[in-house]
Amino acid sequence: MFEPRMATPGGQPDGQHAAGPVDPSAPGPRVDADPPPPWWGKAPTSEMPTAARRLAGDPLQGTVRHLYAVPAPDTGPPPAPDRPAVDVTASFRGSVASRLRRFSFLHARHAWEQRRRDPLAPHGVAFFYLEPRARQLEQLRTATRIFLADEEAASLPHLLYGLAQHARDGYSTGPGFDPRVAMANRVEDMSPFAVFAGVGVVTLDTPHGSWKEAQHRAHGEQDLPGRCYARLIDGSMLLMDRGGEEQFNVITVECSIQDGNTHYDTPSLRWRWNPALAETPETDPTFHVWRWMGEIGRIIDHGSRSR
């Protein structure tokens, strides 16, 4: 039975478990049974066989949102959610890129410092929220999670698959489920009006080599490259590559839409338009990363809409 260990913000093991093994016969909608909202309509749909994961929670105190319950079977299928009540702007995407860059740096630092004592998994997850009443450049809020190293947690697609199952089961069992409480171990202050805006990932497995290989080559945390993914509620996708010293610490951001973030075209951060991100083929190593990020986002957006 899979039981990955979670890391608290200080990197210590978290022994409290929030979800048991997935029961395929349990009531409630399956992940593939929910109608896909428009903004995830282009998500890859192939199945990835893997074992169900049992994830641990690290409850934090916070405001509980009133979430709607999935209708009973005799009421018919749930309607497809409407478009977001707020707009994901180019400025918001720029804030997401900046936040992922900081998360990636901090994750690399903690992973390097703890590589021989309570080592961390090479991946971390972020949930993005938008504060509609905040000023435009201050609307982003995040809830993040890092994981202690585990054989199963070493695979990013499998980790994301487990989180999707955890979110699906959470929303199926009760209207009080909140991913900021059950699926994160660090949450920024946000109001009850904050709207879910997307999912992000940081990883130390990059095109320059795996985390295991990087540990043998690096002389310190500044030598560690990183890769970041973001999939937002409007369908836009961001792929960030953060180079180490061998790559002159250059950071490149590829965006699936042409959103005019030209002010990021600096020697240290280059913003590029890459519409091919939205059509990632199944043969691409990142296909299942995008696929399960899409599932997580779809489930959370569908489940967190107010009554």
Secondary structure, 3 states (H helix, E strand, C coil): CCCCCEECCCCCEECCECCCCCCCCCCCCCHHHCCCCHHHCCCCCCCCCCCCCCCECCCCCCCCCCCCCCCCHHHCCCCCCCCCCCCCCHHHHHHHHHHHHHHHHHHHHHHHHCCCCCCEEEEEEEEEEECCCCCHHHCEEEEEEEEECCCHHHCHHHHHHHHHHHHHHHHHHCCCCCHHHHCCCEECCCCCCCEEEEEEEEECCECCECHHHHHHHCCCHHHCCEEEEEEECCCCEEEEEECCHHHCCCEEEEECCCCCCHHHCECCEEEEECHHHHHCCCCCCCHHHHHHHHHHHHHHHHHHCCC
